[in-house]
């Protein structure tokens, strides 16, 4: 579940708030966001709706 205050999920391993470490374009109108736990280094990736990716150039 995403933490609305930090805009990131809680770590499923230790419960700490995760930090956003990368954003990549995914399907049209969506981002693939990578979150990393600062305590146990667990990584989670989420596809999230975003209007910002619409402005990114299309890859050939």
C-alpha positions in Angstrom: 0.0 0.0 0.0 1.3 3.5 -0.8 1.9 5.9 2.1 0.0 9.0 1.1 2.2 11.3 3.2 5.6 10.1 1.8 4.1 9.0 -1.6 5.8 5.6 -1.2 5.0 2.2 0.2 5.9 0.8 3.5 8.5 -2.0 3.3 6.9 -5.4 3.4 10.0 -6.9 5.2 10.6 -4.4 8.0 7.7 -1.8 7.8 9.9 1.2 7.3 8.9 3.9 4.8 10.5 3.3 1.4 12.2 6.0 -0.7 11.6 6.7 -4.4 14.8 5.8 -6.2 13.8 5.7 -9.9 11.0 6.6 -12.3 10.9 5.0 -15.8 8.2 5.4 -18.5 6.0 2.3 -18.8 2.8 1.9 -20.8 1.2 5.1 -22.1 0.2 7.2 -19.1 1.9 5.1 -16.5 5.3 5.2 -14.7 7.3 2.3 -13.3 8.5 3.6 -10.0 11.2 1.9 -8.0 11.3 2.3 -4.2 14.1 1.2 -1.9 14.0 0.6 1.8 16.8 2.6 3.6 17.0 0.0 6.4 17.0 -3.4 4.8 17.6 -2.4 1.1 14.5 -4.3 -0.1 13.3 -3.0 -3.5 9.7 -2.8 -4.7 8.4 -1.6 -8.1 5.0 -0.2 -8.8 3.2 0.8 -12.0 1.5 4.1 -11.3 -0.8 6.2 -13.5 1.0 9.4 -14.4 0.3 12.2 -16.9 4.1 13.1 -16.9 4.9 10.1 -19.2 2.7 11.5 -21.9 5.2 14.3 -22.4 8.2 12.0 -22.7 9.4 11.1 -26.2 8.3 7.8 -27.6 11.1 5.2 -27.9 11.6 3.7 -31.4 
